[in-house]
Amino acid sequence: SLLPGLDLRTMALTSYVMLTTQPGVQGLPGEPGQCPASCESIRGPPGEVGLPGIVGPRGLPGTVGMPGMKGQKGDKGEGHAGANGLNGEKGDVGMKGPPGPCSPAIQSAFSARLADLYPVADLPIPFTSVIYNMQFHYDPFTGIYKAPVNGTYVFSYHLVVFTRVLKVGLFHNFKPIVKSTELASLGSVSQQVVLHLSMGDEVWLQVRDTTSNGMYANSEASSTFSGFLLYPDSCDVPLSRELSEPIDGTYTWGELEAPATPAP
């Protein structure tokens, strides 16, 4: 069955030519085709991301930039104190300072309270209940304090009064120094004085008479007599600590110089 218009000879010639002809020289590339307007709609999906490339060589250092603005102060950090350092070398001896106050060679103080009510007149009042008398310069049986050294002393008394008027005075070597008066109602009298005494001087309390000796004491109220050496005249140790013999004199009430009355 032959194709129409072709005879057997023609077909044989054609076959021969196809079997014996060699391939021709490749032609030049054609011009790129123009994408019609509709090609955007038929573009395929993006391809996958490729592998990272090889890191290139390090570039040259850049120029120094402008200084930035000062930042805010940071919070205080938590730390631990360091170990103590080694001691330094001993310094030179300083200059000698001025002499300080001396320490008295003799100390003296006493305090005692009344044990017997309504004391006898014209005699020192014995405060027999001793509170303090470590140096034994106060005699609780006679009621007399004897100065152990020349110096400045402080004496005080606080006395309760009841049922009788009280007239009492502090005496130094038979001379009155201060006096106090209180009515018979339950009350009190007090005095404090500073005296300069010589070694062996005596100090005591004394009432005026039997009608004005209302000095009182009980379990709820105390009458006391106290004194102490404030400071001695000298810091030197006395040559002798033997107290002198009792001072002779007459126990009288005596008179104090009355204050002057101002003119009207």
Contacts in CASP RR format, 6 or more apart in sequence:
PFRMAT RR
TARGET T0000
AUTHOR 0000-0000-0000
METHOD contacts of the structure
MODEL  1
SLLPGLDLRTMALTSYVMLTTQPGVQGLPGEPGQCPASCESIRGPPGEVG
LPGIVGPRGLPGTVGMPGMKGQKGDKGEGHAGANGLNGEKGDVGMKGPPG
PCSPAIQSAFSARLADLYPVADLPIPFTSVIYNMQFHYDPFTGIYKAPVN
GTYVFSYHLVVFTRVLKVGLFHNFKPIVKSTELASLGSVSQQVVLHLSMG
DEVWLQVRDTTSNGMYANSEASSTFSGFLLYPDSCDVPLSRELSEPIDGT
YTWGELEAPATPAP
2 8 0 8 1.000
2 11 0 8 1.000
3 11 0 8 1.000
102 235 0 8 1.000
103 235 0 8 1.000
104 149 0 8 1.000
104 229 0 8 1.000
104 231 0 8 1.000
104 232 0 8 1.000
104 235 0 8 1.000
105 149 0 8 1.000
105 232 0 8 1.000
105 235 0 8 1.000
105 236 0 8 1.000
105 237 0 8 1.000
105 238 0 8 1.000
106 135 0 8 1.000
106 148 0 8 1.000
106 149 0 8 1.000
106 229 0 8 1.000
106 232 0 8 1.000
106 238 0 8 1.000
106 241 0 8 1.000
107 135 0 8 1.000
107 229 0 8 1.000
108 135 0 8 1.000
108 137 0 8 1.000
108 147 0 8 1.000
108 148 0 8 1.000
108 149 0 8 1.000
108 153 0 8 1.000
108 228 0 8 1.000
108 229 0 8 1.000
109 132 0 8 1.000
109 134 0 8 1.000
109 135 0 8 1.000
109 226 0 8 1.000
109 227 0 8 1.000
109 228 0 8 1.000
109 229 0 8 1.000
110 130 0 8 1.000
110 132 0 8 1.000
110 133 0 8 1.000
110 135 0 8 1.000
110 137 0 8 1.000
110 138 0 8 1.000
110 145 0 8 1.000
110 226 0 8 1.000
110 227 0 8 1.000
110 228 0 8 1.000
111 130 0 8 1.000
111 131 0 8 1.000
111 132 0 8 1.000
111 133 0 8 1.000
111 224 0 8 1.000
111 225 0 8 1.000
111 226 0 8 1.000
111 227 0 8 1.000
112 127 0 8 1.000
112 128 0 8 1.000
112 129 0 8 1.000
112 130 0 8 1.000
112 131 0 8 1.000
112 133 0 8 1.000
112 138 0 8 1.000
112 140 0 8 1.000
112 143 0 8 1.000
112 224 0 8 1.000
112 225 0 8 1.000
112 226 0 8 1.000
113 127 0 8 1.000
113 129 0 8 1.000
113 131 0 8 1.000
113 217 0 8 1.000
113 222 0 8 1.000
113 223 0 8 1.000
113 224 0 8 1.000
113 225 0 8 1.000
114 125 0 8 1.000
114 127 0 8 1.000
114 128 0 8 1.000
114 129 0 8 1.000
114 159 0 8 1.000
114 215 0 8 1.000
114 217 0 8 1.000
114 222 0 8 1.000
114 223 0 8 1.000
114 224 0 8 1.000
114 225 0 8 1.000
115 127 0 8 1.000
115 128 0 8 1.000
115 129 0 8 1.000
115 217 0 8 1.000
116 126 0 8 1.000
116 128 0 8 1.000
117 214 0 8 1.000
117 215 0 8 1.000
117 216 0 8 1.000
117 217 0 8 1.000
118 164 0 8 1.000
118 213 0 8 1.000
118 214 0 8 1.000
118 215 0 8 1.000
118 216 0 8 1.000
119 125 0 8 1.000
119 126 0 8 1.000
119 207 0 8 1.000
119 213 0 8 1.000
119 215 0 8 1.000
120 210 0 8 1.000
120 213 0 8 1.000
121 206 0 8 1.000
121 207 0 8 1.000
121 208 0 8 1.000
121 209 0 8 1.000
121 210 0 8 1.000
121 213 0 8 1.000
122 206 0 8 1.000
122 209 0 8 1.000
122 251 0 8 1.000
122 252 0 8 1.000
122 253 0 8 1.000
123 206 0 8 1.000
123 251 0 8 1.000
124 142 0 8 1.000
124 143 0 8 1.000
124 144 0 8 1.000
124 171 0 8 1.000
124 204 0 8 1.000
124 205 0 8 1.000
124 206 0 8 1.000
124 251 0 8 1.000
125 143 0 8 1.000
125 168 0 8 1.000
125 204 0 8 1.000
125 205 0 8 1.000
125 206 0 8 1.000
125 207 0 8 1.000
125 215 0 8 1.000
125 225 0 8 1.000
126 140 0 8 1.000
126 141 0 8 1.000
126 142 0 8 1.000
126 143 0 8 1.000
127 140 0 8 1.000
127 143 0 8 1.000
127 205 0 8 1.000
127 223 0 8 1.000
127 224 0 8 1.000
127 225 0 8 1.000
128 140 0 8 1.000
128 141 0 8 1.000
129 140 0 8 1.000
130 138 0 8 1.000
130 140 0 8 1.000
131 224 0 8 1.000
131 226 0 8 1.000
133 140 0 8 1.000
135 148 0 8 1.000
137 145 0 8 1.000
137 146 0 8 1.000
137 147 0 8 1.000
137 148 0 8 1.000
138 144 0 8 1.000
138 145 0 8 1.000
138 146 0 8 1.000
139 145 0 8 1.000
139 146 0 8 1.000
142 204 0 8 1.000
143 204 0 8 1.000
143 205 0 8 1.000
143 225 0 8 1.000
144 202 0 8 1.000
144 203 0 8 1.000
144 204 0 8 1.000
144 246 0 8 1.000
145 155 0 8 1.000
145 202 0 8 1.000
145 203 0 8 1.000
145 204 0 8 1.000
145 227 0 8 1.000
146 200 0 8 1.000
146 201 0 8 1.000
146 202 0 8 1.000
146 243 0 8 1.000
146 244 0 8 1.000
147 153 0 8 1.000
147 197 0 8 1.000
147 198 0 8 1.000
147 199 0 8 1.000
147 200 0 8 1.000
147 201 0 8 1.000
147 202 0 8 1.000
147 203 0 8 1.000
147 229 0 8 1.000
148 199 0 8 1.000
148 200 0 8 1.000
148 229 0 8 1.000
148 238 0 8 1.000
148 241 0 8 1.000
148 243 0 8 1.000
149 199 0 8 1.000
149 229 0 8 1.000
149 232 0 8 1.000
149 233 0 8 1.000
149 238 0 8 1.000
150 197 0 8 1.000
150 198 0 8 1.000
150 199 0 8 1.000
150 232 0 8 1.000
150 233 0 8 1.000
150 234 0 8 1.000
151 196 0 8 1.000
151 197 0 8 1.000
151 198 0 8 1.000
151 229 0 8 1.000
151 230 0 8 1.000
151 231 0 8 1.000
151 232 0 8 1.000
151 233 0 8 1.000
152 194 0 8 1.000
152 195 0 8 1.000
152 196 0 8 1.000
152 197 0 8 1.000
152 229 0 8 1.000
152 230 0 8 1.000
152 231 0 8 1.000
152 233 0 8 1.000
153 194 0 8 1.000
153 195 0 8 1.000
153 196 0 8 1.000
153 197 0 8 1.000
153 203 0 8 1.000
153 227 0 8 1.000
153 228 0 8 1.000
153 229 0 8 1.000
153 230 0 8 1.000
154 192 0 8 1.000
154 193 0 8 1.000
154 194 0 8 1.000
154 195 0 8 1.000
154 227 0 8 1.000
154 228 0 8 1.000
154 230 0 8 1.000
155 170 0 8 1.000
155 192 0 8 1.000
155 193 0 8 1.000
155 195 0 8 1.000
155 203 0 8 1.000
155 225 0 8 1.000
155 226 0 8 1.000
155 227 0 8 1.000
156 190 0 8 1.000
156 191 0 8 1.000
156 192 0 8 1.000
156 193 0 8 1.000
156 225 0 8 1.000
156 226 0 8 1.000
156 227 0 8 1.000
157 168 0 8 1.000
157 170 0 8 1.000
157 189 0 8 1.000
157 190 0 8 1.000
157 191 0 8 1.000
157 205 0 8 1.000
157 223 0 8 1.000
157 224 0 8 1.000
157 225 0 8 1.000
157 226 0 8 1.000
158 188 0 8 1.000
158 189 0 8 1.000
158 190 0 8 1.000
158 222 0 8 1.000
158 223 0 8 1.000
158 224 0 8 1.000
159 166 0 8 1.000
159 168 0 8 1.000
159 180 0 8 1.000
159 182 0 8 1.000
159 188 0 8 1.000
159 189 0 8 1.000
159 190 0 8 1.000
159 215 0 8 1.000
159 223 0 8 1.000
159 224 0 8 1.000
160 186 0 8 1.000
160 187 0 8 1.000
160 188 0 8 1.000
160 215 0 8 1.000
160 216 0 8 1.000
160 217 0 8 1.000
160 221 0 8 1.000
160 222 0 8 1.000
160 223 0 8 1.000
161 182 0 8 1.000
161 183 0 8 1.000
161 184 0 8 1.000
161 185 0 8 1.000
161 186 0 8 1.000
161 187 0 8 1.000
161 188 0 8 1.000
161 189 0 8 1.000
161 214 0 8 1.000
161 215 0 8 1.000
161 216 0 8 1.000
162 184 0 8 1.000
162 186 0 8 1.000
162 187 0 8 1.000
162 214 0 8 1.000
162 216 0 8 1.000
163 184 0 8 1.000
163 214 0 8 1.000
163 216 0 8 1.000
164 184 0 8 1.000
164 211 0 8 1.000
164 212 0 8 1.000
164 213 0 8 1.000
164 214 0 8 1.000
165 181 0 8 1.000
165 182 0 8 1.000
165 183 0 8 1.000
165 184 0 8 1.000
165 211 0 8 1.000
165 212 0 8 1.000
165 214 0 8 1.000
166 180 0 8 1.000
166 181 0 8 1.000
166 182 0 8 1.000
166 189 0 8 1.000
166 207 0 8 1.000
166 212 0 8 1.000
166 213 0 8 1.000
166 214 0 8 1.000
166 215 0 8 1.000
167 179 0 8 1.000
167 180 0 8 1.000
167 181 0 8 1.000
167 207 0 8 1.000
167 208 0 8 1.000
167 209 0 8 1.000
167 212 0 8 1.000
167 213 0 8 1.000
168 179 0 8 1.000
168 180 0 8 1.000
168 189 0 8 1.000
168 205 0 8 1.000
168 206 0 8 1.000
168 207 0 8 1.000
168 208 0 8 1.000
168 215 0 8 1.000
169 176 0 8 1.000
169 177 0 8 1.000
169 178 0 8 1.000
169 179 0 8 1.000
169 180 0 8 1.000
169 191 0 8 1.000
169 205 0 8 1.000
169 206 0 8 1.000
169 207 0 8 1.000
170 176 0 8 1.000
170 177 0 8 1.000
170 178 0 8 1.000
170 179 0 8 1.000
170 191 0 8 1.000
170 193 0 8 1.000
170 203 0 8 1.000
170 204 0 8 1.000
170 205 0 8 1.000
171 177 0 8 1.000
171 203 0 8 1.000
171 204 0 8 1.000
171 205 0 8 1.000
171 206 0 8 1.000
172 195 0 8 1.000
172 197 0 8 1.000
172 201 0 8 1.000
172 202 0 8 1.000
172 203 0 8 1.000
173 201 0 8 1.000
173 202 0 8 1.000
173 247 0 8 1.000
174 247 0 8 1.000
174 249 0 8 1.000
174 250 0 8 1.000
174 251 0 8 1.000
174 252 0 8 1.000
175 254 0 8 1.000
176 253 0 8 1.000
176 254 0 8 1.000
176 255 0 8 1.000
176 256 0 8 1.000
177 193 0 8 1.000
177 195 0 8 1.000
178 191 0 8 1.000
178 193 0 8 1.000
178 256 0 8 1.000
179 256 0 8 1.000
180 189 0 8 1.000
180 190 0 8 1.000
180 191 0 8 1.000
181 189 0 8 1.000
181 212 0 8 1.000
182 188 0 8 1.000
182 189 0 8 1.000
184 214 0 8 1.000
194 230 0 8 1.000
195 203 0 8 1.000
197 203 0 8 1.000
199 238 0 8 1.000
199 243 0 8 1.000
199 244 0 8 1.000
200 243 0 8 1.000
200 244 0 8 1.000
200 247 0 8 1.000
201 247 0 8 1.000
202 246 0 8 1.000
202 247 0 8 1.000
205 225 0 8 1.000
206 251 0 8 1.000
206 253 0 8 1.000
207 213 0 8 1.000
207 214 0 8 1.000
207 215 0 8 1.000
208 253 0 8 1.000
209 253 0 8 1.000
215 223 0 8 1.000
216 223 0 8 1.000
217 223 0 8 1.000
END
